[in-house]
Amino acid sequence: MKKRTTILIASFSFAFCVALGAMAAFYQQQNVHYERHIRANYQHAFSELVTAMTEVDSALQKSVYAKTPTMVSAVCTEIFGKAMTAQMSIGALPFSSQELERTSAFVSGVGDYTYSLSRRASSGAYTGEELENLKALSETAALLSQNLKSLQTDLTAGIITMDELIAAERQIDSAGEGAEGATLGGSMRLIESEFPEIPSLIYDGPFSEHIKDMKPKMLEGAGEVSEEKARQIARSFTGINKASLRLTAQSESGALPCYYFTASTKSGELSITVTKKGGFVVGMLHSREAGEGTMTPEQASALAEKFLENRGYTDMAQTYYIIQNNVITINYAYKQNDVLCYSDLVNVSIALDNRSVCGFEARGYVTNHYEREIPEPAVSEEKARELVSAELNELAHQLCIIPSAGQNELFCHEFKCETEDGRHYIIYVNAVTGEQEKILILIEDETGALTL
C-alpha cells in the first residue's frame, strides 16, 4: 500500500513539474513576444520623431522666404502639424523628463508660435522680429534634426540597441558619469546639452516668455500679511473660531505665495488658503459629503450671490453652473459697465442638502482683476453680427472680455446662438479688429452647462 502511495506521489510530482515547466516556457515565450512588440513600438516612435523633426526643419527653412499672407499661413500651418507629430512621438518614448526636457519644450514652442503666426497671416508678412525668430528656430531645428539622424544611424548599426531603449528608464537611474553617451538615454542628454540659445518668443500663446513674468493683478502694491492676520481673515471668511484654524503649510515661491489653514468641524475637515500679499482668500473647501436635496439652481444662485456680496465681491454675474455629487458649483464673472470680464472668475459651491457653502475658488479673480479702461467698440454690434452664420438663430448678445491663449485680453462681441435642431453655440467677434476669435459649443443638460 505504501509503495503504491509513493508511486502515486512521484507521478503527481512529475506531472506537476512538467506542467510548471510548460507554464514557465509559455510565459517566457509570452514575455519574448511582449518585448518584441514594445521594441517595435519604440522603434516606430523614434523613427516618427526623426521624420517629423526633419520635416519641421525643412518647413522652417521655407518659412523664412514666405512673403504673401497665403504662403505664410500655409507654411506655418505645415510647421504646426509636423511639430504636433513630433510631440506625440516624444510622448511615446520611454524617457524621463530630463532626457527630452529642452527638446519637448522646443517642439511645443515652435508649434504654438507658428500656429500664432498662421492665425494672423491675413494682416501681412512677418515683422522683422518674427523673421529673426524663425531664422533662429530654423537653425536650432536643423541641429536637432541632424543629431537625431545620427542617433538613428547608431541604432540601425547596432551601436545602440533597442534593448537599451526598452530599459532606458532603469539605465538612466543607474548610469554613472562614465556611461554618458553609451546608452540611448545618455545620447539624448548629449543632444539636450548641445541645444543653442533660442530667442525669447513674445507672442499671444501659452509658451510666450511674457507669461513667466506675469504677476497677479490684485497683489500689485499689496503689503505682506502676518500669519496671525491671515488667520483672522480666514476666521472672518469662514465664521470658524480663530483658535480652531491650524496653519498646516505655507508657500514662498510661485505667483501666489500663501498660508494654508485647516480646521476640524463636526461634519468634516475645512481648508482655506490666504495669500501672503494682500491677505486675499483664494480657496476654501469643506470635505463634508453632501446628500440629496431639493434646492433649485435659482435658490442656490441667490445663496451664492449673498455669500459673495458679504465678502466684498460685488458686480458679479452668473455664467454657468454644474451639479456633481449633490453639490452645485456656480461660476461668476466680474461685470464692469455691462461688459462681462471672463478673466475675473469666482466659483462658489453649495451643498444641495443643507444649503451650506462648501467650496470657494478665486485664483482667476485675484490673478486678473483690475478696473479696466474699456473703450467704445470700434466694430459695431451690427457689423460683428455679419460674422455670425445665417444658419444660426441668435439668442443673446453682450460685450465681454475673454482671455487669449497667451493670457492677453480680447474685447469681443459675444453671440449666443441656436441651430435648428436645438444645439447651442457661442460666437466671439473681436470688437476692435472685427475678426472671429472663438467658436464654442455649449453643452447643456439637467446637471448644468459645459463649453467645448
C-alpha positions in Angstrom: 0.0 0.0 0.0 2.8 2.4 1.0 4.7 1.5 -2.2 1.6 2.3 -4.3 1.1 5.7 -2.5 4.8 6.5 -3.1 4.4 5.8 -6.8 1.3 8.0 -7.0 3.0 10.9 -5.2 6.0 10.6 -7.5 3.7 10.5 -10.6 1.8 13.6 -9.4 5.1 15.4 -8.6 6.4 14.6 -12.0 3.2 15.8 -13.7 3.3 19.0 -11.6 6.9 19.6 -12.6 6.1 19.1 -16.3 3.1 21.4 -16.0 5.2 24.0 -14.2 7.9 23.8 -16.8 5.3 24.1 -19.6 3.8 27.2 -17.9 7.3 28.7 -17.5 8.0 28.1 -21.1 4.7 29.6 -22.1 5.2 32.8 -20.1 8.8 33.1 -21.3 7.5 32.9 -24.8 4.8 35.5 -24.0 7.5 37.8 -22.5 9.6 37.5 -25.6 6.6 38.3 -27.8 5.7 41.2 -25.5 9.3 42.6 -25.6 9.3 42.3 -29.4 6.1 44.3 -29.5 7.4 47.0 -27.3 10.7 47.1 -29.2 8.8 47.6 -32.5 6.6 50.3 -31.0 9.5 52.3 -29.6 11.5 51.9 -32.9 8.4 53.2 -34.8 8.0 56.1 -32.4 11.7 57.1 -32.6 11.5 56.8 -36.4 8.4 59.0 -36.4 10.3 61.6 -34.3 13.3 61.7 -36.7 11.0 62.1 -39.7 8.8 64.7 -38.1 11.8 66.8 -37.0 13.3 66.6 -40.4 10.1 67.9 -41.9 9.9 70.7 -39.2 13.4 71.6 -40.2 12.5 71.8 -43.9 9.3 73.7 -43.3 11.1 76.3 -41.1 13.7 76.8 -43.8 10.9 77.5 -46.3 9.0 79.8 -43.9 11.8 82.4 -43.9 11.1 83.1 -47.5 7.3 83.2 -47.4 6.2 86.7 -48.5 2.4 86.5 -49.1 -0.3 86.0 -46.5 -1.4 82.8 -48.2 2.0 81.3 -48.2 2.8 82.4 -44.6 -0.4 80.7 -43.5 0.3 77.6 -45.5 3.9 77.1 -44.3 3.2 78.0 -40.7 0.2 75.6 -40.6 2.5 72.9 -42.0 5.1 73.5 -39.3 2.4 73.3 -36.6 1.2 70.0 -37.9 4.7 68.4 -38.1 5.6 69.8 -34.6 2.5 68.1 -33.1 3.5 64.8 -34.8 7.0 65.2 -33.2 5.4 65.9 -29.8 3.3 62.8 -30.0 6.3 60.7 -30.9 8.2 62.1 -27.9 5.4 61.2 -25.6 5.5 57.6 -26.9 9.2 57.1 -25.9 10.2 55.8 -22.5 12.3 58.7 -21.4 12.0 60.6 -18.2 11.6 64.4 -18.4 15.3 65.2 -18.1 16.3 63.4 -21.3 13.9 65.3 -23.5 13.0 68.4 -21.5 14.5 71.0 -23.8 13.6 69.0 -26.9 10.0 68.8 -25.9 9.8 72.4 -24.9 11.4 73.5 -28.2 9.0 71.4 -30.3 6.0 72.7 -28.4 7.2 76.3 -28.6 7.8 76.0 -32.4 4.4 74.5 -33.0 2.5 77.1 -30.9 4.5 80.1 -32.2 3.9 79.2 -35.9 0.2 78.5 -35.2 0.0 82.0 -33.8 1.7 83.4 -37.0 -0.7 81.4 -39.2 -3.7 82.9 -37.4 -2.6 86.5 -38.0 -1.2 85.8 -41.6 -4.1 87.8 -43.1 -2.5 91.0 -41.8 0.5 90.5 -44.0 4.0 89.0 -44.0 6.3 88.8 -40.9 7.6 91.6 -38.8 11.3 92.0 -38.6 11.3 90.4 -35.1 9.2 87.4 -36.3 11.5 86.8 -39.3 14.6 86.8 -37.0 12.8 84.4 -34.6 12.0 82.0 -37.5 15.7 82.1 -38.6 16.9 81.2 -35.1 14.3 78.4 -34.7 15.3 77.1 -38.1 19.0 76.8 -37.1 18.0 75.0 -33.9 15.7 72.6 -35.7 18.5 71.8 -38.2 20.9 70.9 -35.4 18.3 68.8 -33.6 17.3 67.0 -36.8 21.0 66.3 -37.6 21.7 64.9 -34.1 18.5 62.7 -34.2 19.5 61.3 -37.6 23.0 60.5 -36.3 21.4 58.7 -33.3 19.1 56.7 -35.6 22.2 55.6 -37.6 23.8 54.3 -34.4 20.6 52.4 -33.6 20.5 50.9 -37.1 24.2 49.9 -36.9 23.7 48.2 -33.5 26.0 50.7 -31.7 22.9 51.4 -29.5 20.4 48.6 -29.3 16.7 48.7 -29.0 17.0 46.7 -25.8 18.6 49.7 -24.2 15.7 51.8 -25.4 13.3 49.4 -23.6 15.3 49.7 -20.4 16.1 53.4 -20.8 14.5 54.5 -17.5 16.4 51.9 -15.5 19.7 52.8 -17.3 19.2 56.5 -16.6 18.9 55.8 -12.9 22.0 53.5 -12.7 24.3 55.1 -15.3 27.3 56.9 -14.0 29.2 59.8 -15.5 31.4 57.5 -17.4 28.5 55.9 -19.1 27.4 59.2 -20.7 26.7 58.6 -24.4 26.9 54.8 -24.0 23.2 54.4 -23.8 20.3 55.9 -25.7 19.4 58.0 -22.6 22.9 59.3 -22.4 22.9 60.2 -26.1 19.7 62.1 -25.7 21.2 64.0 -22.8 24.1 64.9 -25.0 21.7 66.2 -27.7 20.0 68.3 -25.0 23.3 69.7 -23.9 24.1 70.9 -27.4 20.9 73.0 -27.7 21.9 76.5 -28.6 20.2 79.6 -27.1 16.9 80.2 -28.8 15.1 83.6 -28.9 12.6 84.6 -26.3 9.3 84.3 -28.1 6.9 87.0 -27.2 3.6 86.4 -28.8 -0.1 85.6 -28.0 0.4 82.0 -27.0 0.8 79.7 -23.9 4.6 79.3 -24.5 5.3 83.0 -24.7 8.1 84.3 -22.4 5.9 87.1 -21.2 3.6 84.7 -19.3 6.5 83.8 -17.0 6.7 87.4 -15.9 3.0 87.9 -15.2 2.1 88.9 -11.7 -1.3 88.7 -10.1 -3.1 92.0 -10.6 -4.6 92.2 -7.1 -1.2 91.7 -5.5 0.5 94.6 -7.1 1.4 97.1 -4.4 -0.2 94.9 -1.7 1.6 94.6 1.6 2.6 91.4 3.4 0.2 90.0 6.0 1.4 88.0 9.0 0.3 84.5 9.9 -1.9 85.9 12.7 -3.5 88.4 10.3 -4.1 85.7 7.7 -5.8 83.6 10.4 -8.1 86.5 11.3 -9.0 86.8 7.6 -9.7 83.1 7.4 -11.8 83.2 10.5 -13.9 86.2 9.2 -14.4 84.5 5.9 -15.5 81.1 7.3 -17.0 82.1 10.6 -15.0 79.4 12.4 -13.3 80.1 15.7 -9.8 81.5 15.1 -8.3 79.1 17.6 -9.6 76.2 15.6 -7.7 77.2 12.5 -4.3 75.5 12.3 -1.5 76.5 9.9 -0.6 73.3 8.0 1.6 74.7 5.3 2.8 77.8 3.6 4.4 78.5 0.2 7.1 81.1 -0.6 7.5 80.6 -4.4 5.2 80.9 -7.3 2.8 83.6 -8.4 0.7 83.3 -5.2 2.6 82.6 -2.0 0.0 81.5 0.5 -0.8 80.4 4.0 -2.8 77.1 4.2 -5.1 76.7 7.2 -7.3 73.7 8.2 -10.0 73.3 10.9 -11.9 70.2 12.1 -15.7 70.6 12.2 -18.5 68.3 13.3 -19.2 67.4 9.6 -15.7 67.2 8.2 -12.4 68.9 7.6 -12.3 72.5 6.3 -9.3 74.0 4.5 -8.8 77.7 3.5 -6.0 79.4 1.6 -4.9 83.0 2.1 -2.4 84.9 0.1 0.7 86.3 1.9 0.4 89.5 0.0 -2.8 91.4 0.5 -4.5 88.6 2.5 -6.9 87.5 -0.2 -8.8 84.2 0.2 -8.2 82.2 -3.0 -9.7 78.9 -1.9 -11.9 77.3 0.6 -13.1 73.7 0.7 -15.3 71.7 3.2 -14.7 67.9 2.9 -18.3 67.1 4.1 -20.1 64.6 1.8 -23.4 66.1 0.6 -26.6 64.2 0.5 -29.6 64.6 -1.9 -31.5 67.8 -1.7 -34.4 69.6 -3.4 -32.8 73.1 -3.8 -33.1 74.5 -7.3 -30.2 76.2 -9.2 -32.1 79.5 -8.8 -32.2 79.1 -5.0 -28.5 78.1 -4.9 -27.6 81.2 -7.0 -29.4 83.5 -4.6 -27.4 82.0 -1.7 -24.1 82.2 -3.6 -24.7 85.8 -4.6 -25.4 86.8 -1.0 -22.3 84.9 0.1 -20.2 86.9 -2.4 -21.7 90.2 -1.5 -21.0 89.7 2.2 -17.3 89.1 1.3 -16.9 92.1 -0.9 -17.5 90.6 -4.3 -19.9 92.9 -6.0 -20.9 93.4 -9.6 -20.6 89.6 -10.2 -22.7 88.0 -12.9 -23.6 84.3 -13.1 -22.3 82.5 -16.2 -22.7 78.7 -15.9 -23.2 76.0 -13.3 -22.7 72.3 -12.9 -24.1 69.8 -10.4 -21.9 66.9 -9.3 -22.2 64.6 -6.2 -25.1 66.7 -4.8 -23.1 69.9 -4.9 -23.8 72.7 -7.3 -20.8 74.8 -8.4 -21.7 78.2 -9.9 -19.3 80.3 -12.0 -19.4 84.1 -11.6 -17.5 86.7 -13.7 -16.9 90.3 -12.9 -19.1 92.8 -14.8 -17.8 96.3 -15.5 -20.1 98.8 -17.2 -22.2 96.0 -18.7 -19.1 94.3 -20.1 -18.6 90.8 -18.8 -14.9 90.1 -17.8 -14.5 86.3 -18.1 -10.9 86.5 -16.8 -12.1 87.6 -13.4 -13.7 84.3 -12.3 -15.0 83.2 -9.0 -16.6 79.7 -8.2 -19.0 79.1 -5.4 -20.1 75.5 -4.4 -23.2 74.8 -2.4 -24.4 71.5 -0.9 -27.9 70.7 -2.1 -29.0 69.0 1.2 -28.2 71.6 3.9 -27.6 74.6 1.6 -24.2 75.4 3.1 -21.4 76.9 1.1 -18.8 74.1 0.8 -16.4 75.5 -1.7 -15.0 78.8 -3.0 -12.3 79.4 -5.6 -11.0 82.8 -6.6 -7.5 82.4 -8.1 -8.7 83.7 -11.5 -10.2 86.8 -9.9 -7.1 87.6 -7.7 -4.8 87.0 -10.7 -6.7 89.0 -13.3 -9.0 91.6 -11.6 -8.5 95.3 -12.0 -10.6 98.3 -13.2 -10.1 98.3 -16.9 -10.3 101.2 -19.3 -12.8 99.8 -21.7 -13.2 101.7 -24.9 -16.2 102.0 -27.1 -16.3 99.1 -29.6 -14.6 100.0 -32.9 -16.7 97.3 -34.6 -20.5 97.8 -34.0 -22.8 95.0 -32.9 -24.5 95.1 -36.4 -21.1 94.8 -38.2 -20.0 92.0 -35.9 -23.3 90.1 -36.4 -22.3 89.8 -40.1 -19.8 87.2 -39.0 -22.4 85.0 -37.4 -23.6 82.3 -39.7 -27.1 82.8 -41.2 -27.8 79.1 -40.2 -27.7 80.1 -36.5 -30.5 81.8 -34.7 -29.2 84.5 -32.3 -30.5 84.1 -28.7 -28.5 86.8 -26.9 -25.7 89.3 -27.3 -23.4 91.1 -25.0 -20.0 92.7 -24.8 -17.3 90.8 -23.0 -13.6 90.4 -22.4 -12.1 87.0 -22.9 -8.6 85.7 -22.3 -6.5 84.7 -25.3 -4.1 81.7 -25.4 -1.3 84.0 -24.3 -3.3 85.3 -21.3 -3.9 88.6 -23.1 -7.4 90.1 -23.1 -9.6 90.4 -26.1 -12.6 92.8 -26.2 -15.4 91.0 -28.0 -19.0 90.8 -29.0 -20.5 87.5 -27.7 -23.4 86.0 -29.6 -25.2 83.0 -28.1 -26.9 81.1 -30.9 -29.0 78.0 -31.6 -29.2 75.7 -34.5 -32.5 74.3 -36.0 -32.0 71.1 -34.1 -31.5 72.9 -30.7 -27.7 72.8 -30.4 -26.2 75.9 -28.8 -23.0 77.8 -30.0 -21.2 80.9 -28.8 -19.5 83.1 -31.4 -16.9 85.7 -30.3 -16.1 88.5 -32.7 -13.3 90.9 -31.8 -14.8 94.4 -31.1 -11.6 96.1 -32.2 -10.4 94.2 -35.3 -13.7 92.6 -36.4 -12.2 89.1 -36.6 -13.8 85.9 -35.3 -11.8 85.0 -32.2 -13.5 81.8 -30.9 -16.4 79.4 -31.5 -17.6 77.4 -28.6 -20.1 74.6 -28.4 -22.4 74.9 -25.3 -23.4 71.5 -23.9 -26.4 71.8 -21.5 -28.4 69.3 -19.5 -30.1 68.9 -16.1 -26.6 68.9 -14.4 -25.5 72.3 -15.9 -23.5 73.6 -18.8 -20.1 72.8 -20.4 -18.3 74.6 -23.2 -16.2 72.8 -25.8 
